[in-house]
Structure formats: C-alpha cells, structure tokens
C-alpha cells in the first residue's frame, strides 16, 4: 500500500464525509500500487492511484457490466471529484497567523459550499448508478454505503482494505479519541476493528502494525 505522511493522513481523515468513504470497497483483490517517494507531485500521484485502486476493487465486487459502464463512469468521476477537492484542501496552505476571523470563516464557507456541490453531484450519480444495477448489485452497494453512514471518512479508513479490519496505514496508535488501539472509530485506521465500537486506548503489546484486532476485525 502506498504510504503518505501520517500528519497529512490524520488531517485528511478528519474532514471528509461518509459519501466519499462508502464507495471505497472493503475488499482486497490484488496488491496495491508500488510506493512512491514522498513529495507534492508524487503524493498527488500516489493518492490518485490509491483512489483508483479502490474504485477498481469496488467495480470488481459489483461486477459492473458493459451496459452499466456509463452510469459507473459518471459515479466514478463524481467520487473522484469529491476526493480530489478534499485532497487539494488538505494540501493547500493554512491561513497565516495574521488572517482575521472573518476571512477564515469565509474561506471555510466557500470551501464547504463547493464541497456541498460536489457531494450533490455524487449523490445524483449514486442514484443513477443504483438504478441500472441488478438486485444483487444494489445489495452490495447499499451494504457498503450503510457501513459508512454517519461516519466521517477517517472513521472508516480501516475497512477499506481488509473487510472490517484495519488497513495498516499507520494512523495510530496514540492518545486522543479514535487515534489509538480499539475496536471502533478511528482505530480501524491502523490496528483496530473498524468503525463500530468504542474509541481506542493504548495499543496491546502483542499487536503489530497492519494487524486486525479480534471482534469485528477482518482477515489480514
């Protein structure tokens, strides 16, 4: 799996809605792309490949047919647009220490409005995709979506690769809600069980990075 700087991933984990996360299927059918050296350009390229890899996994899980490709492509483009916008916001410089409160509030409002438009586009694309899916395909899509309902993207990083287990992205352990070991919230980002339990605490000594805890955890 391509690794991005932990501080960046922690920031990204806090800001994105479940609509971005639900489409990243909880399956691992092939090895992810090779890691690239850190840097603004390589990080953006790595992020793009990372998103595409998970989209491809979801397409495989849904078994998208040729007749469904137009709706899938619309959905994929809308999702990628949401993800790319959020990436750019996380990568953009923070307001300087001399920036006044009104300017900061306006910046946040403008960004939120743009992201709302992006999410509206994604919602419409998701509805369009669902209309052309078979009953079984809809069940898969609905199950993936319901897993992320009500959670921010960061709360669901864990299930992206290993079912309901952690994906070994190294987004913990540590102090603070959801950033350490445990069966829920952000714990799935590193070593925990996914999204549905109490928030994390101290990491057990026997655990190793990338492992999934017992309980809701998935397979390694």
Secondary structure, DSSP 8 states (H G I E B T S, - for coil): -----HHHHHHHHHH--HHHHTTS-S---S--------SHHHHHHHHHHHHHHHHHHHHHHHT--GGGHHHHHHHHHHHHHHHHHHHHHHHS----TT--HHHHHHHHHHHHHHHHHHHHHHHHHHHHHHHHS-HHHHHHHHHHHHHHTT--GGGGSGGGTBTTB--------SSSTTSSBSSSGGGGGTTS--SSS---B---TT--TT---SSS----
